[in-house]
Amino acid sequence: MNFLFICGWCGTECVLWGQPVASWWTQKYWLPDEFECWWCGGDSTVPAPPWTEAD
């Protein structure tokens, strides 16, 4: 599932793929701790869930 995050450096919207993780009770996803902005190349930290789903 894709999730939408905002770059902490330039404010650009970045989309990250959340890797599904097996769970009995809820849908869970794994995301890296940091992501690189596609626009400015800056590294930003992924915030704690809940995350916004990208369209």
N, C-alpha and C positions, 0 to 999 in steps of 0.2 A: 504494500500500500504506500502511496506517496504522501508525504507530509510537507507542509509549508513552514519555512522558517525565515526570519528576517536577519540579514547580515548585520552584525554589530558595528561594522566599520562604515558601510556606505548606505545601509537601509534598503538594499535590494532584496526582493523576494527570491528565496532559493528553495528548490524542491529536492527532498531527499527520499530515497527508497527505504522503507522500513521492512526489514527481513522478518517474515512471520516466525514466531516461536510457538512450539506446541504447548497448549495449555488446556486443561479440562474445563475451566470456569469462564474465562474471558478470552478475547482476542488480544494477544500480546505481540509486540514488535520490538526488534532489536535495531538500534541506531548507534552510529559511532558517537564518541564523546564530543568530537569536533567535526566541523565541515568547512570546506574551502569554498568561498564565494565564487560563483562563475563570472561575476562582473569585475570585481576589484582584486580577487585572489587572496583576500584576507582570511585568516582563520577565525571562526566564531565557535562558541560553545553551544551545544544542543541543550536547551532548557529541560527541566524535569517535565514529565507528562502531567496533564493531558496535552496532546499535540493537535494542531489543526490539520485536518485532511485537505490535501490539494485536490482541486477539481480536475 
